[in-house]
Amino acid sequence: LWAIRVDGSGHATGKAARLTHGTGEASAISITADGKRLAFFRQAVEPDIYVADVEANGIKLSALQRLTLDERADYPYSWTPDSNAVIFTSDRNGPFSIFRQGVLDNEPEMLIRSQRDLSVPRLSPDGKSIIYIITPSNDASASTNSRLMRAPLAGGPPQLVLEAPAINNQQC
C-alpha cells in the first residue's frame, strides 16, 4: 500500500510514501476517522504442487504428498516421459522459470530461465522437448508478441517456434 496527500479537489500535494511491504494483494482497506489506524486484508496466492497415486482402477487417490516446499507460486503442467518427475513453472527466483522435480526429491532442478516470465511448459508429442511460452514484457518499448519456444528436455539452447500476439496457451 502507498499513501499520498491530496488537496480538497483530489490533486496530489506531496510524494507517495510506501506503507507496506510483502507479497499479495491488499483490499478491503479502511482507515479510522482520525486517520491514525489502517486495516486491510492481504491475500497472497501461493499455489503449491501436490502429487498422489491413482489407485483402485482409477477411482481413488492415495494420500496427497506436497511436492514443492517453498512459499512461492508453483504451477504444474507436465510429467516427464518416465512419470517420475513433474515439470512446472515457479517464481522462486524472480520471473517465472521452468523446473523439473522428481516425486522423491526435496528440491527442483531449473530447466529454463529467462529475464521474462515463462509459462505453460508442456512436453512435445515425442517427449523429447519442452514447448513453452515467453510472455510479452511490460516494457512499453518491447514487442507485445508472445513467443512459443522449444527446448530439449535433456538440455540445450531454446529455439523459437512461433511469435504472435496473445498466445496464452498451447497443448500438443
N, C-alpha and C positions, 0 to 999 in steps of 0.2 A: 504494500500500500504506500502511496505517496500523498503528500499534503501540499497545498499551495494556498496562500491567502488570496482572496478575491474582494473586490470592492462591491458596493451596492448594486452595480449594474452587471456584475458577474465577470469583470475583467481581472486578470491576474495582476497582483500588485507586488509580487516577490518571486523568489526562486522556489522551485519544488524541493521538498525535503522527503527523503525516504524514511518511512515509519517502521516497516517490517522487512525481514529477510527470510528466505526459505523458499521451498517449492510449494506449488499448489496454487489454487485459485481462491481469492478472497471474495466473499459475498456476504449478503445479509448484514451489511455494515450499519451500525447505529452509534451515535455519539450522545453523551449526556448533554442536557440543556446548558450547562456551564462550560462545555467544550473540554472538560478535563479527563474524561474517560471514554474509551472506544471499545466496542465489542464487535467481533466479526467471526464468521465461520470460514475456516480454511479447509478446503477439500483438495487432497493430493491423490492423484491416481497413480498408483504404483503396482501395476499388474505383475504377477509372478507366474511362473510356469510350473504346473504340476503334471505328473505322469502316473499312469495306473495300468495294470494288466487287464486285458479283456478276458473274462472267464465265463464259464457255463454256457458255451456255444454262443457267446456274444450278447448275453442278456444280463451280465453282472460285471462290475468293476472291482478290482482288488482295492485295498486301502490306498488312498492318494499319497504320493511321495512328492514333496516340494523339491523341484529341481534347481531353481535359481534362488540363491540365498542372500542376494543383495537387496537393497531398498531402492532400486531403480525400476524403470519401466521395461519389462521384458515381454516380447510378443512372439509366440511360436508360429512357424509356418510350415516346416517340412521335417521329415525324418531322413536320416542318411539311408542309403540303399540297404545296409545291413540291419536296419531297425534298432541300432544300438545308441544312437545319438540324435538330439533334436537340433535343428537349425533355426535360429531365431534372431530378432533384432533387439538391441538394447542401447539405452543412452548412458550406460555406466561410465563411459569415457568421454562424454561430451555429446557430439552429434550421434544419431542412431547408426550403429555399425552392425555387421553381421557376425554371429558367433555360432559355434558348434559346442554342445556339451553332451557327453555320454551320460547315460542314466545312472552310472555308478561313480561319476566324477563329482568333485566338490566345486570345481571352478571351470568356467568355459574357456574355449580357445577362440581367439579372434581370427576370423577368416578374411574379412574385407573391411577396411577402414577408409573413410573419406572425410574431407572437411565439411561435406554436406550430408544431410540425412539420407540413409539408405533404407529402403523398405521392401516389403513383400518378397523375401528370398524364397524361391521355390526351386526344386530340382528340375532339371531338363528331363525330357522323356527317357533318355538313355541313362540317367542317374549320374552322369559324369561332370555336369556343370551346375552352377547356381545361377539362375536368372533372377535379376532384381532390378529395382527402380532407384534412380537417383532423383530426388525431388528438387524442384526449382529452388534457387536461392531467394532469400528475402531482399537481396541487394537489388536496388532499382536499376542498376546498370547491367545486371546479369540477364541471361536468357530466361524466359519464362517457360521454356520447354522442359519436360521430364525426359530422362534418358533411360531406356531399357538396356541393361548391361548383362553380360555373361562372363563368368569367371570359372575356371576349372575347380572342382571340389577338392582335388589333390593339391591345389596351389598353383599360382601363376598369375600373370597380368590379366586384368579385366579387358573386355572388348566391348565396344559399342555395337548394339544390335539395331536400335531404332531411337530416333529423337523426334518427339512430337509434343504438342501441348496437352495438358490434362490427363496424362497416363497416371492412374492411381491404383491399378490392379492388373495382374496378369496371372494366368494359370496355364500350365502345359498339360 
